[in-house]
Amino acid sequence: MSASDGSPNSSQCHPVDGRHRPMPYTVGTLGAQSAPLTAIAESPLLAALPLAEQARLCPELEVISLALGDVVYESGEHLEYVYFPTSCVASLVYTTASGVTAEMGLVGNEGVVGIAIFMGGKTVPNRAVVLIAGGALRMKASVARREFERGGPFQHVLLHYTQAFFTQISQTAVCSRLHFVEQRLCRWILLCHDRLQSDELQMTQESISHMLSARRQSVTVAAGHLQDAGLIQYARGHIKILDRAGLEKAVCECYHVVKTECDRLMGFRGACI
């Protein structure tokens, strides 16, 4: 479900006066950014491109904000945009015919939502939902395909990110099958924390249980154990990280496997899968 287009001038990657915010879109609204390159700098993936490439792509990018629960795209829907999160976090989830939901992966400012567009597909069987509200840059699907087919730095970083994201998806499957809820919760908290500038996560208990493919009661018990250990504070979906190092010791190997692979492939510091 894509956002509606704004006016010809306001839709470009230019500064937007925060005092005059436009009417909300179905998904996302134009947000206030100080400058085009400043906006791009908030996406490590795009910031890894040469400056000349950033300047060339900037007119093709829109600055938007996404609210908690916004659906970026639905299962089977034709993808019209790719999204480069800057401060939001999106979750790729699959819902079975019986209504059970499971998370496939997380995308924050290290990556891009909509990789099917430049990998040759136009639709996907999963949906992308905003897990943590924030900003993003979006590019039309036709432009993303064109730029990818040009080759060069843009194609290079997208291919490397795609391989890193595939590692996250496969490791998520391993984790969900083999590890306890408490370890999976540690992994999930660390993945979210890697993508944020805050030690606090706010979402519903139901969302967390869906992301972990676990019952709400199991999530509550696991969070209680982490709280008793002094690693987090937890209350009705609000999580405050108290001891990051302790979480890294308590987490299963899956988190470290995925982060190490992302660091190796992406080659930039900061939030990474």
N, C-alpha and C positions, 0 to 999 in steps of 0.2 A: 504494500500500500504506500504509494509515493506521495511526497508533498506536492501541493499545488505550486505553480510558478508564481513568482512575485513580479513586480514591474521590471521592464528591461534594464533599468539602471540599478535597482536595488538588489538584483539577483546576482550581480557579479561579486568577485572576491575583493571588495573595497570596504573601507571603514563605514560602519553604520552608526548613526547617532543613537546612542542608547536611550535618549529622551523620547524618541519617536519610533517605538517598536510597532511593526505591522501587525495586522490581524493574524491569529494563529493558523497554521496549516493543518491539514489532516495528520501529517507527521512532520514535526519540526517547524521552527520559525526562524527567520533571519535574526542573527544575534549581533551584538556589538563587538567589533574587533578593531584594534588600534591601527593596523596596517596589513596589507596583503601578506608580506613576508613574515610578519609576526604571527598571522594565523597559520601559515604553512609550518612555521617553526614549532608549533604545538603538536604537529604530527611527525614523530621521529622518522617514519617511513618516507614521507615527502621531503623532510628536511635533509635526508641523506642524499637527495638528488643534487647535482651541480646547480649553482645559483642561476645560471642561464636557463636551465631546464625548469627551475621553479618559476622564474619570471614568465616563461613561455606558457606554462600550464595555469598560472594564476587566473587569467580571465575565464578559464573553463570551470573554475571552482566556485561553489556557493557556500557561504557561511550560514549554518543553521544551528538551532538548538533542538534537542530531543528530550522529551519528558519521560519519566518512569512509566513503563508499560506501553510506550509507543511501538507499534508494529512496523518495522522497517520494510519487511516484505513477508508475504504469506507463502505457504507451501503451494507450489504449482503456479505461482503468479509470475507474469512476465516482468523481469527485472529492468527497471528504467534508469536506475542510478547505481553507482558505487558510492560507498560512504567511507570517509577516513575520519574515525573518531579523534577528537582532540582532548575532550575531558569526559565524555560519556563512555559507558561500557555496554556492549550489546552481547546478548546470549543467543547462540544458535541452538534451537531446540527442535525435537521431533515428537509429535504426538501420535500415538498408536490409534487404531480404529476403536479400541476400548476406552480411549480417553487418557491413557497414562502418558505423562510427559517426561522426557529425559533430555538433559543438556548434552550437546555434542562438543561445544567449545565456547570460549570467551574471546571477544575482540575488543581491545582498547586502543589507546593512541599509538600502539606499536604496529597496527595493522589496518586492514580494509575489510569492509562488509560487502559481499557481492562478488567473490572471486570467480563465480561461475560465468560472469560476463566475459572475462578475458581468457577463460579456459575453454571457451567454445560452447557453453550451454547458455540457454536463455531463461530456464526455470530450474528450481531445485525442490526436492521433496520436504525440506525443513522450513521453518520460519525463523526470522530474526526479530528479537524483541529487546527493547531498551531495558537493561537491568539497573543501571545507575544513570540518572539524568545528567545531561551535560551538552557540550558542543561537538560539532562535527563539520567537516567539509564534504560536500558531495559533488559528483561529476556525472554528467549524462552518460548512459551506457554506451551510446554510439561513439562518444568522444573517448571513453576509456578503451574501447576496442581498437579504435583508430590509433591511439597513442601506443598501445601495447604492440600493435602490428608494425609500428615504426622500428621496433627494436631499441637498443640503447639503454640508458640508465633506468628509465621508467619500467621497461620490461624486466630488467635485471633484478630490481628490488622487489617487484611483484612476484617473480618466480621464486626468489629466495624466501619471501614471506609465506608463499603458498606451501612450500615444503615444510617450513617451520610449523605452520598451522595444521598440516596433515599429521605431523608428529603429535601435536596436542590432541587431535581427535582420536588417534589410535591409542594414545596413552590414557585418555579419558575412559575408553572402553575397557582397557586393562584394569584401571583403578576401580571402576564401578563393579567389575566382576570379582576382584581378588582382595580388595582392602576394606577395612572396617569403616563405618560411617564417620567415626571421629577422625580418622586419617584423611578421608575424603573431604571433610569439612575444613581441615587444616589446609589442604591443597587449594581448595576453592577460595578460602580467605586470602591466602598468599597471592593467588592469581589476580584477584580483585585489587589487592593492595599494590601490586606491581604497576597497575594501570591508573592509580589515583594519587593525588597529592594530599590525601587525608588518611588518618588512622581510623576513621569512622565509616561504617557501611550501614546504609539504611534501606531495608526492603522488608517485605512481609515474610512471615514464617512459611507460608504456602509457597512463595517463590523459592526460598532456600530449599525446601523439601523437593520441589520439582527439579531444581538444578542438580541435586545430589541423587535423584531417583530413590529417595528414602521417605519413610513415613514422617509426618511432623513430630510425632512423639519421639522417634529415634533421633531426629535433629536436635530436639530440645534436650534430650539426655546427653548427646555428644557435646553440645555447646556448654552444658552444665559442667561436664568434666573438664573442659578447657578453661572455664571460668574458675573452677576450684583450684586448678593448677596455676592460676594467676596469669594466664596467657591472654585472655580476653575478658571483656565485660559484655554480657548478653541480656537483652530484655526485649521480647516481642519483635524479633527481627532486627533490632538495632544492635550492631556489633561494634565495639571499640577495641582496637588492638592495643594491648598493653606490653606484650613481649614478643616482638617479631623474631628474635633469635630463638626463643623457646618454641615458637610455632615451626620454625625450620627444622628443629631437632625432632619435633613430634610428627612431622609430616612423613608420608610414605615417599619412596624413591621417585614416584611419578613426577612430582613437582620439579625435582632437580634434573631429571632426564629432559623434560620439556624445556626448561629454562636454559640449560646448557646448550641444547641444540639451537634454540632461538638466538642466543648470543653468538654462537659460531656462524650461523647463516646470515644474520642481519648485520652484524658488524658495527652496531652503534650501541651506546650505553643508554641506560634509562629503562623505562617500563618495557618489559619484554615478556612474552607469553609465560 
